[in-house]
Structures are given as structure tokens and as C-alpha cells.
Amino acid sequence: MAAALLIILGAMALLQVDSLSDKKFLLLPPVNFTIKVTGLAQVLLSWEPNPDQEQKKVNLEYKVKINAPQEDDYETKNTESKCVTVLHKGFSASVQTILKNSQPLQESSWVSAELKAPPGSLGTSVVNLTCTTNTVASNSTDFWPYQISLHCTWLVGEEAPEDTQYFLYYRYGSWTEECKEYSKDPLNRNIACWFPRTFISGKGRESLAIHVNGSSKHATIKPFDQLFALHSIDRVNPPMNITANIEGTCLSIRWEKPVSAFPIHCFDYEVKIYNTRKGYYQTEKMMTNAFISVIDDVSKYSVQVRAAVSSSCRAMGLWSEWSQPIYVGNDEQKPSVEWLLIVLMATICFALLIFSFICRICHLWTKLFPPVPAPKSNIKDVFVSTYYESLETLACENHLCPGG
């Protein structure tokens, strides 16, 4: 029974599609399509369903196509759409009605609208616009414990007159602010801007819109827009309160997370250890705020740490600068007992050799150690005297003695 019911329902669906095809269901394009600028680098696209569109129980949707400044397309069920994009080159878009579940997809014709590019002489807009953000701890009792600063720099357009003056604005979300603190070039033209504190969210994901326009008595200065992803321009602070201790051959390093609105688990770290005696670096990546390494205990080490916001909390961005180096250990070599004995024996031998050489050169040996004279021996005289006395006695016995 169930299988028969499914077959009947499928047949009815096919008949309904065939019926729509036979009647050539016609999709009409939307009407009153407009593009309205609602903020810096932001427009609102709006339209209305065609009042002549045949009403049936079908799912009508809309396809939006961005033609300029950068091609894009998407589908929506709404009759308005917000678009964030640069506008200094102009903007154009188109929209059509589509029947979402039809096979093949049924589409109406397109309707289009556009915004003309703002006026301005070529080559007068700023070039090489760059911006960075940085988190600082708030000194006040504001609801937000952290504040985001913004710093932007640019170069003057090649065709900009010498009296050109530029002005910068930023928009984040619904908040727009004009720069009040500028740096100037030798011709007194603004070439950099500093916001000590902004309304940018420390953990925000929206794009930051920057708009720079200008004025001159000699030319119409063309404005310039640029969008920045916050993760790509955030200058992360280095880790804080770094400590390093050596116990025997164990080097223990600890630190605290940077000044940031992100919590402690949102940071990756790199630890750099430099052996100043041997002249080599050791770099390790960490996801915690502590590191232990085995070292030799006869060297001096410099330790540095840097941080980056982890991809688990936002898109991966820039690494911070390395922290200021801290030094542990010493360069003094600790000699072993064997080396002490070897050095001692070598020193003694060398001293004796030098002493002997000096004595030989200066004839000091015979002066310091004169030869001991041998004692005089009378043994030979005793034997000679005894011999002659014997002869004399013998001669006397033979009456040969003189006077006898």
C-alpha cells in the first residue's frame, strides 16, 4: 500500500511539472532596482517583486550579480542586500528572479543599476595606503578593558598639486570617524593619521573601511577607498612578564599572554633561545605559556618570545615583535679536575725547563751547586813508606846500612 501511495504522489508531481511546462510559466524580472550608498565603502541594493508576476505556489528567489568593481554573485530570498566594497571606481550590479526548484533552473531577464565613479583628476588620489591596529589596555573604568588604536600612512599622488590636503575617515560597523591627528610632509600635506582609540572591536571579524579624500585649489582630488581584514593588519603585542631560570641543566621559561581582548587559549607562541657561547639559535613553537629545555650549564643564553592569535579564534594573522631579550647563565667555563691536574703538571714542567735553561746560559748551576772536592788519600804513601822501611831493615841486617 505504501509503495502504491508513493507511486501515485510521484506521478502527481510529474503531472504538475508538465502542467507548468505546458503553460510556459514565465518569470518576470524585479522592478524598482536601486543602489544606495549607506556608508563608507557600503551600498544597499533593493528591489521589488514584479507586480505582474503570476502568483503560484512556487519558491521565487533572486540572484544578484556584482559587475564592478569586482565580479561576484549570490542568491537570496530577500528583496534587499547590503554590499561592502570600494566605491572610488564606481559600482554596478544586476538582479533577476529565479525559480529555485525547477529543472532546469528557470530565470528571468536581468535588471541592472550602477553608481558612477566619483569625480577627480587621475593621479591625484593617495597611493600605498597602509594601516595597522594595536591593542592597548584602557586606563579608565570603561566597559571595554581594551582600546584599539589605528595608524595609517600613505603617499601623495604623483599628479597632486603642492597645495593638496588629504583627509582620512574610517568606518567599522555603523561607526564612522574622521582623523584628528595627522603627520605632514615638508610641504605641509597630510601623509599619516593616528587614532589613539577607536570603536574597532578587539575581536572583530568585520572589514575595516578606510576612505581618503582631498582638496586643492588647482585640481579635483579623486577619493580613494580600501578595505582591510582586521586579522591582517593587527599588530599583536609581545608576551608580558617573561621569566627564565636555570636549575642544573634545565632551563625553565614562563610568560603571560599579550595585552589583548582575546583570552589566553587564543594564542600561539614561538620561543627563541640563543646560546651566546656556541652561537646557535633554538626556536620552538608552543600553544602554552611555559617551556622547558635541557641545556649545558656552562653557557650564557638570551631568551625571547613572540605571539600570534591562533587560527582557532580568528583567521591567522601577523606575529608580534620579539620580546626584549633576557639573559640567564654565564660564560665562565667550569674546568674539571682532570684538566686542573694536566694544567698544573704542564706548568711545573715548563717552569723547570725554563729554570734549567736560564741556569745553563748564565752559568748559575756551578755557582749554585759547586763541585765538592774529593778527600785527600794517604793510602799510597803508606804503602810506599812501608816498602822502603822494609828494604832499609833488610839492608841493615846484611850490614849494608850506611855508617854500619
WOPE-V654293 format. One record per residue. N is the residue number from 1. SS is DSSP state (~ for helix, > for strand, _ for the rest). OMEGA is omega in degrees with one decimal (NA if undefined). NEAR is the number of other C-alpha atoms within 8 Angstrom. Layout:
N,SS,OMEGA,NEAR + N,SS,OMEGA,NEAR
This chain:
1,_,-179.1,4 + 2,~,-179.5,5 + 3,~,178.9,6 + 4,~,179.8,7 + 5,~,178.7,8 + 6,~,179.1,8 + 7,~,179.9,8 + 8,~,-179.9,8 + 9,~,178.1,8 + 10,~,179.2,8 + 11,~,178.2,8 + 12,~,178.4,8 + 13,~,178.5,8 + 14,~,177.9,8 + 15,~,-179.5,8 + 16,~,178.8,8 + 17,~,178.5,8 + 18,~,179.3,8 + 19,~,178.7,8 + 20,~,180.0,9 + 21,~,-178.6,8 + 22,~,-178.8,6 + 23,_,178.4,6 + 24,_,179.7,6 + 25,_,-172.6,6 + 26,_,176.3,7 + 27,_,179.2,11 + 28,_,-178.5,10 + 29,_,176.2,13 + 30,_,178.9,13 + 31,>,176.7,9 + 32,>,178.7,7 + 33,>,-177.2,13 + 34,>,174.5,8 + 35,>,-176.0,11 + 36,>,176.7,7 + 37,>,-178.2,9 + 38,>,179.3,7 + 39,>,177.7,8 + 40,_,178.8,11 + 41,_,-178.7,15 + 42,>,178.9,13 + 43,>,175.8,13 + 44,>,175.3,12 + 45,>,179.5,12 + 46,>,180.0,11 + 47,>,178.9,11 + 48,>,175.7,9 + 49,_,178.5,9 + 50,_,-177.7,9 + 51,_,179.7,4 + 52,_,-179.0,5 + 53,_,179.4,9 + 54,_,-177.2,5 + 55,_,175.8,4 + 56,_,179.4,4 + 57,_,-180.0,4 + 58,_,-179.2,5 + 59,_,177.0,7 + 60,>,175.6,9 + 61,>,-175.7,12 + 62,>,175.3,13 + 63,>,-179.3,12 + 64,>,178.3,12 + 65,>,175.8,11 + 66,>,-178.1,12 + 67,>,-178.6,11 + 68,>,11.4,9 + 69,_,179.1,12 + 70,_,-175.0,6 + 71,_,178.3,8 + 72,>,175.3,7 + 73,>,179.1,8 + 74,>,-179.4,7 + 75,>,-179.4,8 + 76,>,174.1,9 + 77,_,-176.8,7 + 78,_,178.3,7 + 79,_,172.0,10 + 80,>,-176.3,8 + 81,>,177.1,8 + 82,>,-178.6,8 + 83,>,177.4,8 + 84,>,-176.2,7 + 85,_,175.6,9 + 86,_,-174.3,11 + 87,_,-175.7,11 + 88,_,175.5,10 + 89,_,-175.5,9 + 90,_,-177.0,12 + 91,>,175.3,12 + 92,>,-178.5,12 + 93,>,178.0,12 + 94,>,179.0,12 + 95,>,176.7,14 + 96,>,175.7,14 + 97,>,178.1,15 + 98,>,173.4,13 + 99,>,-165.7,13 + 100,_,-170.6,9 + 101,_,-177.8,6 + 102,_,177.1,7 + 103,_,-2.5,5 + 104,_,-177.3,4 + 105,_,177.3,9 + 106,>,-176.1,10 + 107,>,173.5,9 + 108,_,172.4,11 + 109,_,-177.7,8 + 110,_,165.6,8 + 111,>,-172.6,11 + 112,>,174.4,9 + 113,>,-178.9,10 + 114,>,170.7,9 + 115,>,177.8,8 + 116,_,175.1,7 + 117,_,179.7,9 + 118,_,-177.8,9 + 119,_,177.1,6 + 120,_,-179.7,10 + 121,>,179.5,9 + 122,_,177.0,7 + 123,_,-178.6,9 + 124,_,-179.8,15 + 125,_,179.7,14 + 126,_,176.4,12 + 127,>,178.5,8 + 128,>,177.1,7 + 129,>,176.4,10 + 130,>,-179.8,7 + 131,>,173.8,9 + 132,>,174.5,10 + 133,>,178.9,12 + 134,>,-179.1,11 + 135,>,176.3,15 + 136,>,177.8,10 + 137,>,179.9,9 + 138,_,179.7,10 + 139,_,-178.5,4 + 140,_,179.8,4 + 141,_,-179.8,6 + 142,_,177.6,6 + 143,_,-179.6,4 + 144,_,179.9,6 + 145,_,-178.9,9 + 146,>,175.7,11 + 147,>,-179.8,12 + 148,>,174.5,15 + 149,>,-178.7,13 + 150,>,178.4,13 + 151,>,-179.3,11 + 152,>,176.1,11 + 153,>,178.4,11 + 154,>,174.5,11 + 155,>,179.1,9 + 156,_,177.0,10 + 157,_,-176.4,10 + 158,_,-177.5,6 + 159,_,-179.0,7 + 160,_,177.9,12 + 161,_,-177.6,9 + 162,_,-179.1,5 + 163,_,-179.1,8 + 164,_,173.3,12 + 165,>,-177.3,9 + 166,>,179.9,11 + 167,>,-174.3,10 + 168,>,176.4,11 + 169,>,171.0,11 + 170,>,173.0,12 + 171,>,172.9,13 + 172,>,-174.1,12 + 173,_,-179.7,5 + 174,_,-175.6,6 + 175,>,178.0,7 + 176,>,-177.6,9 + 177,>,177.7,7 + 178,>,-179.9,8 + 179,_,178.6,11 + 180,_,-176.4,7 + 181,>,-177.3,7 + 182,>,166.4,10 + 183,>,-171.2,8 + 184,>,175.0,10 + 185,_,-179.0,8 + 186,_,178.0,5 + 187,_,176.6,7 + 188,_,177.5,6 + 189,_,178.8,11 + 190,>,-179.7,12 + 191,>,177.8,13 + 192,>,-177.2,11 + 193,>,-177.8,14 + 194,>,171.6,12 + 195,>,179.6,11 + 196,_,177.5,7 + 197,_,-176.8,8 + 198,_,174.9,9 + 199,_,176.0,7 + 200,_,179.5,7 + 201,_,179.8,6 + 202,_,178.5,11 + 203,_,-174.7,6 + 204,_,178.6,7 + 205,_,-180.0,8 + 206,_,176.7,8 + 207,>,174.7,9 + 208,>,-179.5,11 + 209,>,177.4,13 + 210,>,179.2,14 + 211,>,177.5,13 + 212,>,172.4,12 + 213,>,-176.6,12 + 214,>,179.7,12 + 215,>,177.7,10 + 216,_,176.8,11 + 217,_,-172.4,6 + 218,_,-179.2,5 + 219,_,172.6,10 + 220,_,-175.8,10 + 221,>,-178.2,14 + 222,_,178.7,15 + 223,_,-178.1,13 + 224,>,177.1,10 + 225,>,172.9,12 + 226,>,177.9,10 + 227,>,179.0,11 + 228,>,169.0,10 + 229,>,-172.9,10 + 230,~,-177.1,12 + 231,~,-176.6,11 + 232,~,-179.0,9 + 233,~,-178.8,12 + 234,>,177.1,11 + 235,_,-175.7,11 + 236,_,177.6,15 + 237,_,174.6,12 + 238,_,175.0,12 + 239,_,-175.4,14 + 240,>,170.3,9 + 241,>,180.0,6 + 242,>,176.8,10 + 243,>,178.6,8 + 244,>,-179.4,11 + 245,>,177.4,8 + 246,>,172.8,10 + 247,>,-175.6,6 + 248,_,178.2,5 + 249,_,-178.2,9 + 250,>,176.1,10 + 251,>,-178.5,12 + 252,>,-177.5,11 + 253,>,177.1,11 + 254,>,179.2,10 + 255,>,176.6,11 + 256,>,-178.0,9 + 257,_,178.6,10 + 258,_,170.3,10 + 259,_,-173.6,10 + 260,_,174.7,13 + 261,_,179.0,9 + 262,_,178.8,8 + 263,_,-171.7,7 + 264,~,-177.1,6 + 265,~,-177.0,6 + 266,~,-175.8,11 + 267,>,166.3,12 + 268,>,-176.6,12 + 269,>,168.6,13 + 270,>,179.2,11 + 271,>,179.2,13 + 272,>,-179.7,11 + 273,>,-178.4,11 + 274,>,176.1,11 + 275,>,-173.6,12 + 276,_,-179.3,10 + 277,_,-177.7,7 + 278,_,174.2,6 + 279,_,176.9,7 + 280,>,-178.5,7 + 281,>,170.2,8 + 282,>,-179.2,7 + 283,>,-178.3,8 + 284,>,175.0,7 + 285,>,-175.6,8 + 286,>,173.1,10 + 287,_,176.4,8 + 288,_,-176.9,8 + 289,_,176.5,10 + 290,>,-179.9,8 + 291,>,178.4,10 + 292,>,-178.1,8 + 293,>,175.5,7 + 294,>,-175.8,7 + 295,_,168.2,7 + 296,_,-172.8,6 + 297,_,-179.8,7 + 298,_,-178.1,10 + 299,_,173.9,14 + 300,>,-175.3,12 + 301,>,167.4,12 + 302,>,-175.3,12 + 303,>,175.4,12 + 304,>,-179.6,12 + 305,>,172.3,13 + 306,>,-171.9,14 + 307,>,172.9,16 + 308,>,177.9,13 + 309,>,-175.8,14 + 310,_,178.2,11 + 311,_,177.2,8 + 312,_,-178.2,6 + 313,_,173.8,7 + 314,_,177.6,9 + 315,_,-176.6,8 + 316,_,-179.0,10 + 317,_,-174.9,10 + 318,_,170.4,11 + 319,_,175.0,10 + 320,_,168.9,11 + 321,_,174.6,9 + 322,_,175.8,8 + 323,_,175.4,9 + 324,_,-177.3,5 + 325,_,169.7,7 + 326,>,-171.8,9 + 327,>,176.4,8 + 328,>,-179.3,10 + 329,>,179.0,10 + 330,_,-177.5,8 + 331,_,-175.3,8 + 332,_,177.5,6 + 333,_,177.6,6 + 334,_,-176.0,5 + 335,_,178.0,6 + 336,_,179.6,6 + 337,~,-179.6,6 + 338,~,179.2,6 + 339,~,177.9,8 + 340,~,179.2,9 + 341,~,179.5,8 + 342,~,179.9,8 + 343,~,-179.4,8 + 344,~,180.0,8 + 345,~,178.9,8 + 346,~,179.5,8 + 347,~,-179.5,8 + 348,~,179.1,8 + 349,~,-179.7,8 + 350,~,-179.9,8 + 351,~,178.5,8 + 352,~,179.2,8 + 353,~,179.1,8 + 354,~,-179.6,8 + 355,~,178.8,8 + 356,~,-179.8,8 + 357,~,179.9,8 + 358,~,179.4,9 + 359,~,-179.1,10 + 360,~,-178.6,9 + 361,~,-172.1,7 + 362,~,179.8,6 + 363,_,-179.7,8 + 364,~,-174.7,10 + 365,~,-179.3,9 + 366,~,177.8,8 + 367,~,-179.7,7 + 368,~,-178.6,6 + 369,_,-179.7,6 + 370,_,-179.7,7 + 371,_,179.9,5 + 372,_,-179.0,4 + 373,_,-179.7,4 + 374,_,179.7,4 + 375,_,-176.7,4 + 376,_,-176.7,4 + 377,_,178.8,5 + 378,_,-176.9,6 + 379,~,-178.7,6 + 380,~,-179.9,7 + 381,~,-179.8,7 + 382,~,179.4,8 + 383,~,179.9,8 + 384,~,-178.7,8 + 385,~,179.9,8 + 386,~,-178.9,8 + 387,~,-179.2,8 + 388,~,178.0,8 + 389,~,177.6,8 + 390,~,178.2,8 + 391,~,-177.8,8 + 392,~,-179.7,9 + 393,~,179.6,8 + 394,~,-179.6,8 + 395,~,-179.5,10 + 396,~,178.7,10 + 397,~,178.7,8 + 398,_,178.6,7 + 399,_,178.2,7 + 400,_,-179.3,8 + 401,_,177.1,10 + 402,_,-179.7,4 + 403,_,-178.1,3 + 404,_,NA,6
